[in-house]
Amino acid sequence: MIFKDTDHHRFVQEEDGKLVFASYRIMDDAYALVHVEADPDLRGTGAAGRFMAALTDYARAHGLKLQPYCSYARIWFQRHPENADVLP
């Protein structure tokens, strides 16, 4: 489950007691994803991809637009064009 941590300007998901998150800035009525990071113990497990899928579901449910600036997020959206509806 994704939650928005407004104090730290990031979307966060917990997996196996570890965090995956995307730092954001609000730009032009969209959430600019500037950094996606998974806890070192989760790297290589697909956790970041599962996070991005959950984040796009969260964005749809809340009427948000996501603008990928982070290289991981840009590549993820290129590989998953079915999620383009959450892009501005």
C-alpha positions in Angstrom: 0.0 0.0 0.0 1.3 3.4 -1.0 1.2 6.4 1.3 2.1 10.0 0.7 4.7 11.3 3.2 4.2 15.0 2.8 6.7 15.9 5.4 9.5 14.3 3.3 7.9 14.9 -0.1 7.8 11.3 -1.1 5.5 8.4 -1.9 6.4 5.3 0.2 5.6 1.6 0.2 6.7 -0.9 2.8 7.7 -4.4 1.7 9.0 -7.0 4.1 9.6 -4.3 6.7 11.8 -2.3 4.3 11.0 0.8 2.3 10.7 1.7 -1.4 10.0 5.3 -2.1 9.9 8.0 -4.8 10.8 11.6 -3.9 8.7 14.2 -5.6 8.4 17.9 -6.3 5.1 19.4 -7.5 5.6 21.0 -10.9 3.0 22.2 -13.3 0.1 20.4 -11.5 2.0 17.0 -11.6 4.2 15.1 -9.1 7.7 15.2 -10.6 9.3 11.9 -9.6 12.9 12.9 -9.0 14.3 9.9 -7.3 13.2 6.3 -6.8 15.0 4.2 -4.2 14.6 0.7 -2.6 16.2 -0.4 0.6 19.5 -2.2 -0.2 18.0 -5.5 1.0 15.2 -5.2 -1.6 17.4 -4.3 -4.6 17.3 -6.9 -7.4 14.0 -8.4 -6.1 11.6 -6.4 -8.3 10.4 -4.3 -5.4 10.9 -1.0 -7.3 8.8 -2.3 -10.2 6.1 -3.4 -7.9 6.2 0.0 -6.2 5.9 1.8 -9.5 2.9 -0.3 -10.4 1.3 0.4 -7.1 2.1 4.1 -7.4 0.4 4.4 -10.8 -2.7 2.7 -9.2 -2.5 5.2 -6.4 -2.2 8.1 -8.9 -5.3 6.9 -10.8 -7.3 6.5 -7.6 -6.5 10.0 -6.4 -6.5 11.8 -9.8 -2.8 12.6 -9.7 -0.4 13.0 -12.6 3.2 11.7 -12.4 6.1 13.2 -14.4 9.1 10.9 -14.4 12.4 12.8 -14.1 14.4 10.0 -12.4 16.0 7.7 -14.9 14.5 4.6 -13.3 11.0 6.0 -13.4 11.4 7.2 -17.1 12.6 3.7 -18.1 9.8 2.0 -16.1 7.1 4.1 -17.9 8.8 3.4 -21.3 8.5 -0.4 -20.5 4.9 -0.1 -19.3 3.1 2.2 -21.8 -0.2 0.9 -20.5 0.3 3.3 -17.5 0.7 6.4 -19.7 -2.7 7.6 -18.5 -1.1 9.0 -15.3 1.4 11.0 -17.2 0.7 14.7 -17.9 
